[in-house]
Amino acid sequence: MLNYHYAKMFDGIMILRFDDTNPMNEKIEFVDNIIRDLKTMEIHPDRITHTSDYFDELKVQMENLIKLGLAYADDTPSD
C-alpha cells in the first residue's frame, strides 16, 4: 500500500514484482489472488513483472561481474 501511495504522490510508477525464482514450483493461483486483492483495495500497479523475466539479463550481468573480479560463484558441494 505504501509503494502505491508513494508512486502516486511523487508521479512515479508502481511495479508489482513477483519473486518466482523457481517458476516451475510457483502456483498461478497465488499471483491471481494477490492481484485480485489489490484491486479490491483499489491498488492498480502500472506494471507487473516476475523475477524470472530477468533471468537471462541477470546471468549476463553476473558473468560480467565474475570476469571483472567483482563477484564469484561458490561451487563447493552443499554438504
N, C-alpha and C positions, 0 to 999 in steps of 0.2 A: 504494500500500500504506500509506503514511504517513497519507494522508487517512482511509482506512478505520480505521486503528488509533486515530487521534485522535478520530474521531467516536464510536467505541465507548468509548474511555477517558473521554470527557467527556460521555457521554449525548447526543451530538449526532446529526445525520443525515449520511449521505454522499450527495451529489448527483453523479452521473456525468453530466457535460455534454459533449456532442459539438459541436465547433465546425464547424458546417456553414454557414458564411457564404455559400456558393454552393451551395445544396441541389441544384440541377439537375446539378451535376458530382460529387456525392458518391455513393459506392458503398456500398450497404447491406451488402455482404459484409464490409467493414471494421468496421462497427458490430457486426455479429453475431459476428465473430471476437474483438473486444475483450471483449464481454460473456461469450462462452464461455470465454476465457482467464481472466477474473476469477473466474468460477465455479470453474474448476479450482484457483485459489489460495484458494478459499473466501472470496472477497470478494463481498459481496452489497449493491449500492447500495440505499439506501432509495428513491431516485427517479432516473429517467433523463430528462434533458432535452436539447434541441438549441437552439443559438443561434437558429435560425430560428423557434422557438416564441415568441420575444420580439421579432421584427422590428417588429410593429405598435406595441408599447409603446415600444420604442427610438425609433421615428420620432416619436412624440408627445413623448417627453421631450427629444429633440434639438431639435425645433421650439420647444418652450418655452424651452430654454436660448438658442437663437438670438434669440428675441423679447426675452428679458431682457438681451441683450447679453453673455452669459456664454460664448458659443461662436459660431463662424462656420463656414460651408461654403465651401470654396475651389472655385470653378467655372472656374478657368482651364484652358485646354487642356493636356493632359499633355505635349505636345511643347514 
